[in-house]
Amino acid sequence: MQNGGTTGSEASSIAIVGMSGRFPGAPNVATYWENIREGRETIRVFTEQELLAAGERPELLRDPAYVKACGYLDDIDKFDAAFFGISPRDAAVFDPQHRLFLECASEAFEDAGYVGAKIGGPVAVLLRQARANTSPTTS
């Protein structure tokens, strides 16, 4: 036995035991797969009024190449800084993608059943991130 009580073959094995993700129109992996299964369109199309209210320039909206839609992530502003031991001041300057990563990492551990428990061995978190759009405009 080596590596904390595992055999050589066990030490080189991996297991995916928890998953998490945020997707346009889906706050979690289960809803994401449900949207795919049901053929739901999750790209959000914004009205001109919404884009103007968000600060988009009117001349851009008249450009025929301008796309008034995006894969928008809901509730990106709902980060619970206290849960992660982060001050509200620090959380305000965190990149929204970092906040999202912390939330998803925590949810993946929860999905794996490691809520509040210590893990008795090495753990790795694999991250795959596409460019996150955190507002209705990209200017």
A tleap script that builds the chain and sets N, CA, C and O, in Angstrom:
source leaprc.protein.ff14SB
mol = sequence {
  NMET GLN ASN GLY GLY THR THR GLY SER GLU
  ALA SER SER ILE ALA ILE VAL GLY MET SER
  GLY ARG PHE PRO GLY ALA PRO ASN VAL ALA
  THR TYR TRP GLU ASN ILE ARG GLU GLY ARG
  GLU THR ILE ARG VAL PHE THR GLU GLN GLU
  LEU LEU ALA ALA GLY GLU ARG PRO GLU LEU
  LEU ARG ASP PRO ALA TYR VAL LYS ALA CYS
  GLY TYR LEU ASP ASP ILE ASP LYS PHE ASP
  ALA ALA PHE PHE GLY ILE SER PRO ARG ASP
  ALA ALA VAL PHE ASP PRO GLN HIE ARG LEU
  PHE LEU GLU CYS ALA SER GLU ALA PHE GLU
  ASP ALA GLY TYR VAL GLY ALA LYS ILE GLY
  GLY PRO VAL ALA VAL LEU LEU ARG GLN ALA
  ARG ALA ASN THR SER PRO THR THR CSER
}
set mol.1.N position { 0.832 -1.182 0.000 }
set mol.1.CA position { 0.000 0.000 0.000 }
set mol.1.C position { 0.880 1.250 0.000 }
set mol.1.O position { 1.925 1.299 0.648 }
set mol.2.N position { 0.429 2.245 -0.738 }
set mol.2.CA position { 1.144 3.509 -0.794 }
set mol.2.C position { 0.133 4.635 -0.957 }
set mol.2.O position { -1.060 4.376 -1.118 }
set mol.3.N position { 0.584 5.856 -0.919 }
set mol.3.CA position { -0.281 7.016 -1.134 }
set mol.3.C position { -1.504 7.016 -0.230 }
set mol.3.O position { -2.633 7.102 -0.712 }
set mol.4.N position { -1.290 6.920 1.061 }
set mol.4.CA position { -2.412 7.024 1.985 }
set mol.4.C position { -3.309 5.815 2.003 }
set mol.4.O position { -4.512 5.965 2.216 }
set mol.5.N position { -2.792 4.627 1.793 }
set mol.5.CA position { -3.603 3.424 1.909 }
set mol.5.C position { -4.205 2.930 0.611 }
set mol.5.O position { -5.095 2.080 0.645 }
set mol.6.N position { -3.763 3.420 -0.520 }
set mol.6.CA position { -4.280 2.936 -1.795 }
set mol.6.C position { -3.210 2.107 -2.483 }
set mol.6.O position { -2.016 2.285 -2.240 }
set mol.7.N position { -3.642 1.214 -3.331 }
set mol.7.CA position { -2.688 0.423 -4.101 }
set mol.7.C position { -2.182 1.262 -5.266 }
set mol.7.O position { -2.715 2.339 -5.535 }
set mol.8.N position { -1.169 0.782 -5.948 }
set mol.8.CA position { -0.598 1.513 -7.078 }
set mol.8.C position { -1.611 1.824 -8.154 }
set mol.8.O position { -1.624 2.935 -8.683 }
set mol.9.N position { -2.473 0.857 -8.495 }
set mol.9.CA position { -3.458 1.105 -9.549 }
set mol.9.C position { -4.530 2.077 -9.086 }
set mol.9.O position { -5.017 2.880 -9.882 }
set mol.10.N position { -4.907 2.019 -7.816 }
set mol.10.CA position { -5.896 2.969 -7.302 }
set mol.10.C position { -5.335 4.381 -7.266 }
set mol.10.O position { -6.065 5.345 -7.499 }
set mol.11.N position { -4.063 4.511 -6.979 }
set mol.11.CA position { -3.437 5.823 -6.879 }
set mol.11.C position { -3.419 6.540 -8.219 }
set mol.11.O position { -3.413 7.770 -8.255 }
set mol.12.N position { -3.411 5.804 -9.314 }
set mol.12.CA position { -3.386 6.443 -10.628 }
set mol.12.C position { -4.778 6.551 -11.247 }
set mol.12.O position { -4.916 7.042 -12.367 }
set mol.13.N position { -5.795 6.108 -10.545 }
set mol.13.CA position { -7.164 6.185 -11.054 }
set mol.13.C position { -7.786 7.525 -10.695 }
set mol.13.O position { -7.415 8.162 -9.710 }
set mol.14.N position { -8.733 7.930 -11.511 }
set mol.14.CA position { -9.497 9.136 -11.194 }
set mol.14.C position { -10.975 8.810 -11.284 }
set mol.14.O position { -11.375 7.835 -11.920 }
set mol.15.N position { -11.768 9.630 -10.643 }
set mol.15.CA position { -13.220 9.474 -10.713 }
set mol.15.C position { -13.843 10.858 -10.735 }
set mol.15.O position { -13.448 11.745 -9.979 }
set mol.16.N position { -14.806 11.027 -11.597 }
set mol.16.CA position { -15.581 12.266 -11.598 }
set mol.16.C position { -16.782 11.988 -10.707 }
set mol.16.O position { -17.647 11.178 -11.040 }
set mol.17.N position { -16.821 12.666 -9.578 }
set mol.17.CA position { -17.875 12.370 -8.610 }
set mol.17.C position { -18.846 13.531 -8.421 }
set mol.17.O position { -19.872 13.372 -7.761 }
set mol.18.N position { -18.545 14.671 -8.977 }
set mol.18.CA position { -19.434 15.815 -8.855 }
set mol.18.C position { -19.261 16.742 -10.037 }
set mol.18.O position { -18.163 16.884 -10.575 }
set mol.19.N position { -20.345 17.368 -10.436 }
set mol.19.CA position { -20.300 18.306 -11.559 }
set mol.19.C position { -21.106 19.541 -11.221 }
set mol.19.O position { -22.038 19.499 -10.417 }
set mol.20.N position { -20.732 20.632 -11.844 }
set mol.20.CA position { -21.480 21.870 -11.714 }
set mol.20.C position { -21.258 22.682 -12.973 }
set mol.20.O position { -20.255 22.512 -13.665 }
set mol.21.N position { -22.183 23.548 -13.261 }
set mol.21.CA position { -22.023 24.429 -14.415 }
set mol.21.C position { -23.146 25.435 -14.467 }
set mol.21.O position { -24.223 25.223 -13.911 }
set mol.22.N position { -22.878 26.516 -15.134 }
set mol.22.CA position { -23.879 27.547 -15.405 }
set mol.22.C position { -23.894 27.750 -16.906 }
set mol.22.O position { -22.849 27.825 -17.552 }
set mol.23.N position { -25.076 27.835 -17.437 }
set mol.23.CA position { -25.231 27.940 -18.880 }
set mol.23.C position { -26.355 28.919 -19.180 }
set mol.23.O position { -27.211 29.148 -18.326 }
set mol.24.N position { -26.370 29.495 -20.363 }
set mol.24.CA position { -27.500 30.356 -20.711 }
set mol.24.C position { -28.819 29.584 -20.553 }
set mol.24.O position { -29.005 28.523 -21.148 }
set mol.25.N position { -29.715 30.131 -19.751 }
set mol.25.CA position { -31.008 29.494 -19.543 }
set mol.25.C position { -30.978 28.296 -18.614 }
set mol.25.O position { -31.985 27.601 -18.477 }
set mol.26.N position { -29.850 28.038 -17.974 }
set mol.26.CA position { -29.745 26.872 -17.087 }
set mol.26.C position { -28.774 27.173 -15.942 }
set mol.26.O position { -27.581 27.371 -16.170 }
set mol.27.N position { -29.290 27.207 -14.717 }
set mol.27.CA position { -28.417 27.499 -13.580 }
set mol.27.C position { -27.590 26.307 -13.109 }
set mol.27.O position { -26.762 26.438 -12.208 }
set mol.28.N position { -27.821 25.126 -13.728 }
set mol.28.CA position { -27.095 23.920 -13.296 }
set mol.28.C position { -27.057 22.901 -14.438 }
set mol.28.O position { -27.693 23.080 -15.476 }
set mol.29.N position { -26.303 21.840 -14.217 }
set mol.29.CA position { -26.106 20.816 -15.252 }
set mol.29.C position { -27.412 20.101 -15.594 }
set mol.29.O position { -27.679 19.823 -16.763 }
set mol.30.N position { -28.222 19.803 -14.586 }
set mol.30.CA position { -29.482 19.080 -14.830 }
set mol.30.C position { -30.408 19.882 -15.746 }
set mol.30.O position { -31.007 19.324 -16.666 }
set mol.31.N position { -30.526 21.183 -15.500 }
set mol.31.CA position { -31.378 22.030 -16.339 }
set mol.31.C position { -30.790 22.175 -17.735 }
set mol.31.O position { -31.528 22.239 -18.718 }
set mol.32.N position { -29.466 22.228 -17.824 }
set mol.32.CA position { -28.801 22.297 -19.126 }
set mol.32.C position { -29.199 21.096 -19.989 }
set mol.32.O position { -29.596 21.262 -21.142 }
set mol.33.N position { -29.091 19.882 -19.426 }
set mol.33.CA position { -29.439 18.683 -20.187 }
set mol.33.C position { -30.929 18.632 -20.490 }
set mol.33.O position { -31.327 18.153 -21.552 }
set mol.34.N position { -31.748 19.116 -19.580 }
set mol.34.CA position { -33.195 19.176 -19.827 }
set mol.34.C position { -33.491 20.108 -21.000 }
set mol.34.O position { -34.314 19.786 -21.857 }
set mol.35.N position { -32.826 21.253 -21.040 }
set mol.35.CA position { -33.012 22.188 -22.158 }
set mol.35.C position { -32.626 21.548 -23.485 }
set mol.35.O position { -33.320 21.725 -24.486 }
set mol.36.N position { -31.530 20.809 -23.495 }
set mol.36.CA position { -31.109 20.126 -24.724 }
set mol.36.C position { -32.132 19.078 -25.122 }
set mol.36.O position { -32.543 19.008 -26.280 }
set mol.37.N position { -32.543 18.260 -24.157 }
set mol.37.CA position { -33.509 17.188 -24.420 }
set mol.37.C position { -34.834 17.742 -24.964 }
set mol.37.O position { -35.446 17.150 -25.853 }
set mol.38.N position { -35.263 18.881 -24.418 }
set mol.38.CA position { -36.536 19.484 -24.815 }
set mol.38.C position { -36.409 20.404 -26.031 }
set mol.38.O position { -37.411 20.908 -26.537 }
set mol.39.N position { -35.181 20.622 -26.499 }
set mol.39.CA position { -34.962 21.489 -27.661 }
set mol.39.C position { -35.230 22.958 -27.371 }
set mol.39.O position { -35.624 23.699 -28.271 }
set mol.40.N position { -35.025 23.388 -26.144 }
set mol.40.CA position { -35.278 24.783 -25.765 }
set mol.40.C position { -34.168 25.698 -26.278 }
set mol.40.O position { -32.983 25.375 -26.187 }
set mol.41.N position { -34.567 26.820 -26.808 }
set mol.41.CA position { -33.618 27.853 -27.223 }
set mol.41.C position { -33.297 28.698 -25.996 }
set mol.41.O position { -34.205 29.223 -25.351 }
set mol.42.N position { -32.033 28.832 -25.671 }
set mol.42.CA position { -31.663 29.554 -24.456 }
set mol.42.C position { -30.855 30.816 -24.741 }
set mol.42.O position { -30.350 31.456 -23.818 }
set mol.43.N position { -30.736 31.166 -25.992 }
set mol.43.CA position { -30.088 32.431 -26.330 }
set mol.43.C position { -31.125 33.526 -26.155 }
set mol.43.O position { -32.238 33.438 -26.674 }
set mol.44.N position { -30.745 34.554 -25.419 }
set mol.44.CA position { -31.690 35.632 -25.119 }
set mol.44.C position { -31.573 36.728 -26.167 }
set mol.44.O position { -30.476 37.188 -26.483 }
set mol.45.N position { -32.721 37.139 -26.704 }
set mol.45.CA position { -32.783 38.242 -27.654 }
set mol.45.C position { -33.256 39.469 -26.880 }
set mol.45.O position { -34.295 39.433 -26.221 }
set mol.46.N position { -32.485 40.556 -26.963 }
set mol.46.CA position { -32.792 41.774 -26.235 }
set mol.46.C position { -33.530 42.759 -27.117 }
set mol.46.O position { -33.268 42.850 -28.316 }
set mol.47.N position { -34.457 43.500 -26.520 }
set mol.47.CA position { -35.144 44.560 -27.249 }
set mol.47.C position { -34.219 45.762 -27.354 }
set mol.47.O position { -33.241 45.879 -26.615 }
set mol.48.N position { -34.535 46.632 -28.265 }
set mol.48.CA position { -33.747 47.846 -28.413 }
set mol.48.C position { -33.798 48.673 -27.128 }
set mol.48.O position { -32.800 49.268 -26.723 }
set mol.49.N position { -34.974 48.702 -26.492 }
set mol.49.CA position { -35.118 49.458 -25.247 }
set mol.49.C position { -34.220 48.885 -24.138 }
set mol.49.O position { -33.612 49.647 -23.387 }
set mol.50.N position { -34.131 47.557 -24.030 }
set mol.50.CA position { -33.260 46.941 -23.033 }
set mol.50.C position { -31.797 47.291 -23.289 }
set mol.50.O position { -31.048 47.578 -22.356 }
set mol.51.N position { -31.403 47.265 -24.538 }
set mol.51.CA position { -30.017 47.562 -24.879 }
set mol.51.C position { -29.681 49.029 -24.624 }
set mol.51.O position { -28.595 49.343 -24.136 }
set mol.52.N position { -30.603 49.918 -24.950 }
set mol.52.CA position { -30.379 51.337 -24.675 }
set mol.52.C position { -30.307 51.590 -23.169 }
set mol.52.O position { -29.464 52.359 -22.706 }
set mol.53.N position { -31.190 50.944 -22.407 }
set mol.53.CA position { -31.186 51.098 -20.947 }
set mol.53.C position { -29.893 50.562 -20.339 }
set mol.53.O position { -29.451 51.045 -19.296 }
set mol.54.N position { -29.287 49.572 -20.982 }
set mol.54.CA position { -28.023 49.004 -20.500 }
set mol.54.C position { -26.822 49.843 -20.921 }
set mol.54.O position { -25.687 49.544 -20.550 }
set mol.55.N position { -27.082 50.908 -21.709 }
set mol.55.CA position { -25.997 51.814 -22.081 }
set mol.55.C position { -25.433 51.618 -23.469 }
set mol.55.O position { -24.413 52.213 -23.816 }
set mol.56.N position { -26.085 50.790 -24.269 }
set mol.56.CA position { -25.579 50.595 -25.635 }
set mol.56.C position { -25.807 51.865 -26.443 }
set mol.56.O position { -26.799 52.568 -26.248 }
set mol.57.N position { -24.885 52.150 -27.348 }
set mol.57.CA position { -24.978 53.347 -28.178 }
set mol.57.C position { -25.997 53.133 -29.304 }
set mol.57.O position { -25.975 52.101 -29.974 }
set mol.58.N position { -26.892 54.112 -29.511 }
set mol.58.CA position { -27.939 53.967 -30.540 }
set mol.58.C position { -27.394 53.689 -31.934 }
set mol.58.O position { -28.008 52.939 -32.692 }
set mol.59.N position { -26.246 54.282 -32.292 }
set mol.59.CA position { -25.710 54.058 -33.639 }
set mol.59.C position { -25.278 52.615 -33.845 }
set mol.59.O position { -25.328 52.113 -34.968 }
set mol.60.N position { -24.853 51.937 -32.778 }
set mol.60.CA position { -24.500 50.523 -32.907 }
set mol.60.C position { -25.738 49.670 -33.189 }
set mol.60.O position { -25.671 48.697 -33.939 }
set mol.61.N position { -26.850 50.037 -32.591 }
set mol.61.CA position { -28.081 49.262 -32.782 }
set mol.61.C position { -28.592 49.357 -34.218 }
set mol.61.O position { -29.312 48.471 -34.680 }
set mol.62.N position { -28.227 50.417 -34.917 }
set mol.62.CA position { -28.645 50.578 -36.321 }
set mol.62.C position { -27.751 49.805 -37.288 }
set mol.62.O position { -28.100 49.640 -38.457 }
set mol.63.N position { -26.619 49.340 -36.815 }
set mol.63.CA position { -25.691 48.581 -37.659 }
set mol.63.C position { -26.315 47.229 -37.989 }
set mol.63.O position { -26.658 46.482 -37.072 }
set mol.64.N position { -26.473 46.888 -39.278 }
set mol.64.CA position { -27.098 45.610 -39.638 }
set mol.64.C position { -26.308 44.386 -39.167 }
set mol.64.O position { -26.860 43.288 -39.098 }
set mol.65.N position { -25.042 44.558 -38.848 }
set mol.65.CA position { -24.237 43.435 -38.365 }
set mol.65.C position { -24.338 43.254 -36.843 }
set mol.65.O position { -23.816 42.285 -36.291 }
set mol.66.N position { -25.008 44.191 -36.176 }
set mol.66.CA position { -25.131 44.118 -34.719 }
set mol.66.C position { -26.120 43.002 -34.352 }
set mol.66.O position { -27.229 42.948 -34.883 }
set mol.67.N position { -25.713 42.134 -33.460 }
set mol.67.CA position { -26.560 41.019 -33.022 }
set mol.67.C position { -27.136 41.376 -31.660 }
set mol.67.O position { -26.392 41.627 -30.712 }
set mol.68.N position { -28.449 41.399 -31.566 }
set mol.68.CA position { -29.134 41.793 -30.332 }
set mol.68.C position { -29.452 40.584 -29.460 }
set mol.68.O position { -30.494 40.535 -28.806 }
set mol.69.N position { -28.566 39.632 -29.456 }
set mol.69.CA position { -28.803 38.400 -28.692 }
set mol.69.C position { -27.490 37.917 -28.095 }
set mol.69.O position { -26.411 38.206 -28.612 }
set mol.70.N position { -27.600 37.179 -27.001 }
set mol.70.CA position { -26.421 36.555 -26.419 }
set mol.70.C position { -26.850 35.435 -25.473 }
set mol.70.O position { -28.007 35.349 -25.061 }
set mol.71.N position { -25.896 34.594 -25.148 }
set mol.71.CA position { -26.115 33.543 -24.169 }
set mol.71.C position { -25.874 34.133 -22.791 }
set mol.71.O position { -24.763 34.046 -22.267 }
set mol.72.N position { -26.885 34.723 -22.205 }
set mol.72.CA position { -26.793 35.488 -20.968 }
set mol.72.C position { -26.916 34.560 -19.766 }
set mol.72.O position { -27.784 33.689 -19.735 }
set mol.73.N position { -26.042 34.750 -18.773 }
set mol.73.CA position { -26.116 33.992 -17.531 }
set mol.73.C position { -26.929 34.782 -16.510 }
set mol.73.O position { -26.573 35.910 -16.168 }
set mol.74.N position { -28.004 34.202 -16.031 }
set mol.74.CA position { -28.841 34.862 -15.041 }
set mol.74.C position { -28.183 34.823 -13.664 }
set mol.74.O position { -27.371 33.944 -13.373 }
set mol.75.N position { -28.542 35.774 -12.839 }
set mol.75.CA position { -28.153 35.833 -11.421 }
set mol.75.C position { -26.652 35.917 -11.186 }
set mol.75.O position { -26.171 35.497 -10.134 }
set mol.76.N position { -25.912 36.446 -12.136 }
set mol.76.CA position { -24.471 36.580 -11.966 }
set mol.76.C position { -24.159 37.556 -10.830 }
set mol.76.O position { -23.061 37.538 -10.275 }
set mol.77.N position { -25.121 38.399 -10.492 }
set mol.77.CA position { -24.932 39.396 -9.432 }
set mol.77.C position { -25.349 38.890 -8.052 }
set mol.77.O position { -25.394 39.672 -7.102 }
set mol.78.N position { -25.650 37.613 -7.926 }
set mol.78.CA position { -26.140 37.061 -6.660 }
set mol.78.C position { -25.049 36.347 -5.851 }
set mol.78.O position { -25.365 35.458 -5.061 }
set mol.79.N position { -23.797 36.710 -6.026 }
set mol.79.CA position { -22.675 36.071 -5.338 }
set mol.79.C position { -22.791 36.260 -3.827 }
set mol.79.O position { -22.996 37.376 -3.350 }
set mol.80.N position { -22.659 35.168 -3.077 }
set mol.80.CA position { -22.725 35.193 -1.615 }
set mol.80.C position { -21.303 35.271 -1.059 }
set mol.80.O position { -20.690 34.253 -0.735 }
set mol.81.N position { -20.796 36.491 -0.955 }
set mol.81.CA position { -19.413 36.692 -0.522 }
set mol.81.C position { -19.167 36.116 0.870 }
set mol.81.O position { -18.114 35.525 1.110 }
set mol.82.N position { -20.114 36.275 1.791 }
set mol.82.CA position { -19.938 35.795 3.162 }
set mol.82.C position { -19.744 34.282 3.204 }
set mol.82.O position { -18.976 33.782 4.027 }
set mol.83.N position { -20.427 33.549 2.332 }
set mol.83.CA position { -20.299 32.092 2.291 }
set mol.83.C position { -18.844 31.677 2.037 }
set mol.83.O position { -18.375 30.671 2.570 }
set mol.84.N position { -18.148 32.453 1.228 }
set mol.84.CA position { -16.760 32.139 0.879 }
set mol.84.C position { -15.753 32.883 1.759 }
set mol.84.O position { -14.548 32.804 1.522 }
set mol.85.N position { -16.237 33.595 2.762 }
set mol.85.CA position { -15.346 34.318 3.656 }
set mol.85.C position { -14.680 35.510 2.988 }
set mol.85.O position { -13.555 35.872 3.335 }
set mol.86.N position { -15.362 36.114 2.043 }
set mol.86.CA position { -14.829 37.250 1.290 }
set mol.86.C position { -15.610 38.490 1.682 }
set mol.86.O position { -16.838 38.457 1.758 }
set mol.87.N position { -14.914 39.567 1.928 }
set mol.87.CA position { -15.597 40.806 2.306 }
set mol.87.C position { -16.391 41.330 1.108 }
set mol.87.O position { -16.005 41.099 -0.038 }
set mol.88.N position { -17.501 42.036 1.366 }
set mol.88.CA position { -18.255 42.634 0.258 }
set mol.88.C position { -17.393 43.576 -0.595 }
set mol.88.O position { -17.572 43.665 -1.810 }
set mol.89.N position { -16.474 44.265 0.047 }
set mol.89.CA position { -15.588 45.176 -0.693 }
set mol.89.C position { -14.703 44.412 -1.667 }
set mol.89.O position { -14.556 44.803 -2.825 }
set mol.90.N position { -14.104 43.303 -1.180 }
set mol.90.CA position { -13.263 42.494 -2.066 }
set mol.90.C position { -14.093 41.843 -3.166 }
set mol.90.O position { -13.666 41.792 -4.319 }
set mol.91.N position { -15.268 41.350 -2.817 }
set mol.91.CA position { -16.123 40.694 -3.810 }
set mol.91.C position { -16.523 41.655 -4.915 }
set mol.91.O position { -16.684 41.246 -6.065 }
set mol.92.N position { -16.684 42.922 -4.580 }
set mol.92.CA position { -17.092 43.919 -5.571 }
set mol.92.C position { -16.039 44.115 -6.657 }
set mol.92.O position { -16.369 44.491 -7.782 }
set mol.93.N position { -14.764 43.859 -6.324 }
set mol.93.CA position { -13.710 44.044 -7.330 }
set mol.93.C position { -13.248 42.731 -7.947 }
set mol.93.O position { -12.409 42.737 -8.848 }
set mol.94.N position { -13.783 41.598 -7.475 }
set mol.94.CA position { -13.474 40.301 -8.089 }
set mol.94.C position { -14.011 40.277 -9.508 }
set mol.94.O position { -15.079 40.827 -9.780 }
set mol.95.N position { -13.292 39.655 -10.398 }
set mol.95.CA position { -13.799 39.403 -11.735 }
set mol.95.C position { -15.039 38.515 -11.591 }
set mol.95.O position { -14.987 37.522 -10.865 }
set mol.96.N position { -16.141 38.838 -12.254 }
set mol.96.CA position { -17.348 38.001 -12.146 }
set mol.96.C position { -17.090 36.530 -12.488 }
set mol.96.O position { -17.756 35.643 -11.956 }
set mol.97.N position { -16.125 36.275 -13.373 }
set mol.97.CA position { -15.811 34.892 -13.714 }
set mol.97.C position { -15.147 34.171 -12.549 }
set mol.97.O position { -15.309 32.958 -12.416 }
set mol.98.N position { -14.409 34.876 -11.705 }
set mol.98.CA position { -13.821 34.264 -10.510 }
set mol.98.C position { -14.907 33.924 -9.505 }
set mol.98.O position { -14.876 32.864 -8.881 }
set mol.99.N position { -15.862 34.823 -9.351 }
set mol.99.CA position { -16.986 34.549 -8.437 }
set mol.99.C position { -17.754 33.329 -8.921 }
set mol.99.O position { -18.111 32.456 -8.130 }
set mol.100.N position { -18.002 33.272 -10.206 }
set mol.100.CA position { -18.719 32.136 -10.789 }
set mol.100.C position { -17.948 30.836 -10.585 }
set mol.100.O position { -18.546 29.803 -10.282 }
set mol.101.N position { -16.632 30.877 -10.749 }
set mol.101.CA position { -15.816 29.689 -10.537 }
set mol.101.C position { -15.926 29.205 -9.097 }
set mol.101.O position { -16.088 28.007 -8.866 }
set mol.102.N position { -15.843 30.105 -8.130 }
set mol.102.CA position { -15.972 29.701 -6.725 }
set mol.102.C position { -17.320 29.039 -6.464 }
set mol.102.O position { -17.392 28.014 -5.787 }
set mol.103.N position { -18.383 29.624 -7.001 }
set mol.103.CA position { -19.713 29.045 -6.813 }
set mol.103.C position { -19.806 27.656 -7.430 }
set mol.103.O position { -20.322 26.728 -6.807 }
set mol.104.N position { -19.312 27.515 -8.639 }
set mol.104.CA position { -19.389 26.210 -9.319 }
set mol.104.C position { -18.512 25.162 -8.641 }
set mol.104.O position { -18.907 24.000 -8.545 }
set mol.105.N position { -17.328 25.553 -8.169 }
set mol.105.CA position { -16.473 24.603 -7.465 }
set mol.105.C position { -17.164 24.114 -6.202 }
set mol.105.O position { -17.137 22.922 -5.898 }
set mol.106.N position { -17.776 25.019 -5.472 }
set mol.106.CA position { -18.495 24.642 -4.254 }
set mol.106.C position { -19.669 23.718 -4.584 }
set mol.106.O position { -19.894 22.728 -3.888 }
set mol.107.N position { -20.413 24.039 -5.639 }
set mol.107.CA position { -21.545 23.206 -6.048 }
set mol.107.C position { -21.096 21.821 -6.511 }
set mol.107.O position { -21.806 20.839 -6.290 }
set mol.108.N position { -19.931 21.728 -7.147 }
set mol.108.CA position { -19.418 20.423 -7.585 }
set mol.108.C position { -19.097 19.545 -6.381 }
set mol.108.O position { -19.386 18.348 -6.393 }
set mol.109.N position { -18.498 20.133 -5.336 }
set mol.109.CA position { -18.244 19.366 -4.109 }
set mol.109.C position { -19.560 18.932 -3.469 }
set mol.109.O position { -19.684 17.805 -2.990 }
set mol.110.N position { -20.525 19.820 -3.466 }
set mol.110.CA position { -21.847 19.498 -2.921 }
set mol.110.C position { -22.494 18.368 -3.716 }
set mol.110.O position { -23.062 17.442 -3.136 }
set mol.111.N position { -22.407 18.445 -5.044 }
set mol.111.CA position { -22.960 17.408 -5.915 }
set mol.111.C position { -22.300 16.058 -5.663 }
set mol.111.O position { -22.927 15.010 -5.816 }
set mol.112.N position { -21.027 16.096 -5.274 }
set mol.112.CA position { -20.291 14.861 -5.003 }
set mol.112.C position { -20.560 14.318 -3.602 }
set mol.112.O position { -20.099 13.231 -3.256 }
set mol.113.N position { -21.312 15.079 -2.791 }
set mol.113.CA position { -21.623 14.625 -1.446 }
set mol.113.C position { -20.609 15.037 -0.407 }
set mol.113.O position { -20.617 14.502 0.702 }
set mol.114.N position { -19.734 15.971 -0.730 }
set mol.114.CA position { -18.714 16.432 0.208 }
set mol.114.C position { -19.119 17.747 0.865 }
set mol.114.O position { -18.348 18.706 0.867 }
set mol.115.N position { -20.302 17.791 1.410 }
set mol.115.CA position { -20.789 19.003 2.048 }
set mol.115.C position { -20.310 19.033 3.496 }
set mol.115.O position { -20.703 18.189 4.300 }
set mol.116.N position { -19.473 19.994 3.823 }
set mol.116.CA position { -19.008 20.167 5.185 }
set mol.116.C position { -18.076 19.083 5.696 }
set mol.116.O position { -17.732 19.080 6.878 }
set mol.117.N position { -17.663 18.168 4.843 }
set mol.117.CA position { -16.795 17.071 5.281 }
set mol.117.C position { -15.374 17.323 4.800 }
set mol.117.O position { -15.155 17.979 3.781 }
set mol.118.N position { -14.424 16.798 5.540 }
set mol.118.CA position { -13.035 16.862 5.091 }
set mol.118.C position { -12.787 15.708 4.125 }
set mol.118.O position { -13.298 14.603 4.301 }
set mol.119.N position { -12.010 15.989 3.131 }
set mol.119.CA position { -11.686 14.988 2.125 }
set mol.119.C position { -10.359 14.364 2.507 }
set mol.119.O position { -9.381 15.074 2.741 }
set mol.120.N position { -10.317 13.047 2.571 }
set mol.120.CA position { -9.130 12.364 3.052 }
set mol.120.C position { -8.109 12.032 1.988 }
set mol.120.O position { -7.504 10.961 2.051 }
set mol.121.N position { -7.895 12.872 1.041 }
set mol.121.CA position { -6.917 12.610 -0.004 }
set mol.121.C position { -6.840 13.759 -0.967 }
set mol.121.O position { -7.529 14.766 -0.804 }
set mol.122.N position { -5.997 13.613 -1.980 }
set mol.122.CA position { -5.843 14.702 -2.945 }
set mol.122.C position { -7.106 14.891 -3.785 }
set mol.122.O position { -7.805 13.933 -4.114 }
set mol.123.N position { -7.373 16.136 -4.117 }
set mol.123.CA position { -8.540 16.498 -4.912 }
set mol.123.C position { -8.104 17.474 -5.989 }
set mol.123.O position { -7.270 18.345 -5.744 }
set mol.124.N position { -8.653 17.332 -7.157 }
set mol.124.CA position { -8.394 18.279 -8.231 }
set mol.124.C position { -9.722 18.809 -8.733 }
set mol.124.O position { -10.723 18.093 -8.747 }
set mol.125.N position { -9.724 20.050 -9.140 }
set mol.125.CA position { -10.908 20.656 -9.732 }
set mol.125.C position { -10.553 20.989 -11.168 }
set mol.125.O position { -9.617 21.747 -11.421 }
set mol.126.N position { -11.292 20.430 -12.106 }
set mol.126.CA position { -11.069 20.691 -13.525 }
set mol.126.C position { -12.012 21.799 -13.960 }
set mol.126.O position { -13.217 21.733 -13.713 }
set mol.127.N position { -11.479 22.783 -14.585 }
set mol.127.CA position { -12.262 23.926 -15.018 }
set mol.127.C position { -12.272 23.996 -16.528 }
set mol.127.O position { -11.228 23.903 -17.174 }
set mol.128.N position { -13.450 24.160 -17.082 }
set mol.128.CA position { -13.594 24.455 -18.506 }
set mol.128.C position { -14.525 25.638 -18.584 }
set mol.128.O position { -15.684 25.565 -18.177 }
set mol.129.N position { -14.011 26.718 -19.104 }
set mol.129.CA position { -14.793 27.934 -19.110 }
set mol.129.C position { -14.796 28.548 -20.490 }
set mol.129.O position { -13.756 28.694 -21.132 }
set mol.130.N position { -15.980 28.903 -20.931 }
set mol.130.CA position { -16.112 29.691 -22.147 }
set mol.130.C position { -16.198 31.150 -21.712 }
set mol.130.O position { -16.457 31.439 -20.544 }
set mol.131.N position { -15.991 32.020 -22.603 }
set mol.131.CA position { -16.080 33.442 -22.262 }
set mol.131.C position { -17.461 33.740 -21.710 }
set mol.131.O position { -18.473 33.504 -22.371 }
set mol.132.N position { -17.492 34.255 -20.503 }
set mol.132.CA position { -18.760 34.584 -19.861 }
set mol.132.C position { -19.162 36.005 -20.208 }
set mol.132.O position { -18.354 36.929 -20.114 }
set mol.133.N position { -20.397 36.173 -20.604 }
set mol.133.CA position { -20.947 37.481 -20.901 }
set mol.133.C position { -21.823 37.847 -19.714 }
set mol.133.O position { -22.867 37.229 -19.506 }
set mol.134.N position { -21.417 38.843 -18.931 }
set mol.134.CA position { -22.112 39.145 -17.693 }
set mol.134.C position { -23.039 40.340 -17.804 }
set mol.134.O position { -23.627 40.755 -16.805 }
set mol.135.N position { -23.182 40.895 -18.978 }
set mol.135.CA position { -24.143 41.984 -19.171 }
set mol.135.C position { -24.733 41.866 -20.565 }
set mol.135.O position { -24.166 41.194 -21.426 }
set mol.136.N position { -25.875 42.521 -20.794 }
set mol.136.CA position { -26.493 42.368 -22.105 }
set mol.136.C position { -25.708 43.006 -23.237 }
set mol.136.O position { -26.003 42.742 -24.403 }
set mol.137.N position { -24.726 43.830 -22.936 }
set mol.137.CA position { -23.920 44.418 -24.000 }
set mol.137.C position { -22.480 43.958 -23.872 }
set mol.137.O position { -22.028 43.579 -22.791 }
set mol.138.N position { -21.780 43.996 -24.966 }
set mol.138.CA position { -20.381 43.562 -24.962 }
set mol.138.C position { -19.430 44.696 -25.306 }
set mol.138.O position { -18.265 44.453 -25.621 }
set mol.139.N position { -19.911 45.931 -25.250 }
set mol.139.CA position { -19.041 47.063 -25.602 }
set mol.139.C position { -18.140 47.439 -24.470 }
set mol.139.O position { -17.344 48.370 -24.598 }
savepdb mol mol.pdb
quit
